[in-house]
Amino acid sequence: MPSHRFGGSWTERKLAALRAYLVQYQVIFHANESARKLRTIYVDAFAGTGERSNRNSDAEHLFGYSDETKQFQSGSARIALSLDQQFHRYVFIDSKASHIGALRTVVERDFPSLKEHCELVQEDANVWLQKWCATEDWRSSRAVVFLDPYGMSVEWKTIQAIANTKAIDLWVLFPFAIGANRMMPNDVLPEKGWGLVLTRVFGTTDWVKRIYSKRSEVDLFGERRDSVIKIAGADEILEFFIERLRTVFPHVVEKPLVLYNSNKSPMYALCFAAGNPKGGTTALKIAAHLARTR
Ligand SMILES: C[S@@+](CC[C@H](N)C(=O)[O-])C[C@H]1O[C@@H](n2cnc3c(N)ncnc32)[C@H](O)[C@@H]1O
């Protein structure tokens, strides 16, 4: 795991890494003659409103979104729209109609020249992404996808669909410490509902044998009792997720950017994977550098 870094909130570090990556991405696409022929697309699939959030929903508290976020003005959508060098197309997805409405206002008011290049979609991110990955013409397009959910909302099927395109650079925020780890109790398997969520996120039931060990004991009355014990913590859960990414992407940042709350407890990891076997090499170098230095 990268060493614990202080200074700046986790939200700021996350968005700074995204911004730096998007700038570099555009530099590469503008500098390289064959890359210049490709259409570039930015997809922000948990887009929010474009601005910092003032709301205090339960999900925001549970997953660490509270007062810490309030000092930051620009959300990921605004950051992407503000780049000097632009993408050919921007897609912003959010399941909440009010967030899409607010984002539409931001685009129309502050980025009118980009309006024709923006698509705003009120839909479940997983549904939209899986459809889009299967239908876009990837011979002529390349994309950066940013997945910034509150919790354990990104399905493995979505990650798999993104990897299958071999044309997408993926940034995904994984709540390894405050999501996955908390869903896994110490001396019993997660209850059925949580178990299903974990399997949907990891795309396999292998997390059970990776995180839990079976125990068998004989009690005072000579009866055998089978139980389980948790043998792994948050770091191993993150390692497992990175291993899972490596099964479908040729390029994965091994040491993602770990984000801590103001009490210095780990919360999320901003993970990066690139699907293009050739172009992904440079992307990986840039992303690994950003993960080390943000
Ligand atoms: C952490 S916020 C995004 C913050 C944003 N990236 C920013 O920097 O401003 C997560 C957003 O995802 C939306 N959301 C939650 N579940 C979703 C889903 N299944 N599909 C699409 N959007 C979803 C929420 O409404 C919320 O706006």
The ligand as an SDF file (V2000), in Angstrom:
LIG
                    3D

 27 29  0  0  0  0  0  0  0  0999 V2000
  -20.0210   10.6260   -5.2690 C   0  0  0  0  0  0  0  0  0  0  0  0
  -21.3030   11.3490   -6.1810 S   0  0  0  0  0  0  0  0  0  0  0  0
  -20.4410   11.8800   -7.6330 C   0  0  0  0  0  0  0  0  0  0  0  0
  -19.5780   13.0650   -7.4300 C   0  0  0  0  0  0  0  0  0  0  0  0
  -19.0050   13.6130   -8.7020 C   0  0  0  0  0  0  0  0  0  0  0  0
  -18.1290   12.6560   -9.3620 N   0  0  0  0  0  0  0  0  0  0  0  0
  -18.2590   14.8900   -8.4180 C   0  0  0  0  0  0  0  0  0  0  0  0
  -17.0230   14.8940   -8.4210 O   0  0  0  0  0  0  0  0  0  0  0  0
  -18.9320   15.8970   -8.2210 O   0  0  0  0  0  0  0  0  0  0  0  0
  -22.1860    9.9680   -6.7800 C   0  0  0  0  0  0  0  0  0  0  0  0
  -23.3300   10.2880   -7.7270 C   0  0  0  0  0  0  0  0  0  0  0  0
  -23.7940    9.0730   -8.2840 O   0  0  0  0  0  0  0  0  0  0  0  0
  -25.1980    9.1170   -8.3910 C   0  0  0  0  0  0  0  0  0  0  0  0
  -25.6370    7.7100   -8.4200 N   0  0  0  0  0  0  0  0  0  0  0  0
  -25.8530    6.8680   -7.3830 C   0  0  0  0  0  0  0  0  0  0  0  0
  -26.1550    5.6440   -7.8270 N   0  0  0  0  0  0  0  0  0  0  0  0
  -26.1260    5.7120   -9.1870 C   0  0  0  0  0  0  0  0  0  0  0  0
  -26.3200    4.7570  -10.2350 C   0  0  0  0  0  0  0  0  0  0  0  0
  -26.6100    3.4820   -9.9750 N   0  0  0  0  0  0  0  0  0  0  0  0
  -26.1690    5.1660  -11.5060 N   0  0  0  0  0  0  0  0  0  0  0  0
  -25.8670    6.4500  -11.8010 C   0  0  0  0  0  0  0  0  0  0  0  0
  -25.6800    7.3970  -10.8520 N   0  0  0  0  0  0  0  0  0  0  0  0
  -25.7880    7.0210   -9.5710 C   0  0  0  0  0  0  0  0  0  0  0  0
  -25.6660    9.9290   -7.2170 C   0  0  0  0  0  0  0  0  0  0  0  0
  -26.9240   10.5200   -7.4900 O   0  0  0  0  0  0  0  0  0  0  0  0
  -24.5380   10.9430   -7.0880 C   0  0  0  0  0  0  0  0  0  0  0  0
  -24.8370   12.1180   -7.8070 O   0  0  0  0  0  0  0  0  0  0  0  0
  1  2  1  0
  2  3  1  0
  2 10  1  0
  3  4  1  0
  4  5  1  0
  5  6  1  0
  5  7  1  0
  7  8  2  0
  7  9  1  0
 10 11  1  0
 11 12  1  0
 11 26  1  0
 12 13  1  0
 13 14  1  0
 13 24  1  0
 14 15  1  0
 14 23  1  0
 15 16  2  0
 16 17  1  0
 17 18  1  0
 17 23  2  0
 18 19  1  0
 18 20  2  0
 20 21  1  0
 21 22  2  0
 22 23  1  0
 24 25  1  0
 24 26  1  0
 26 27  1  0
M  CHG  2   2   1   9  -1
M  END
$$$$
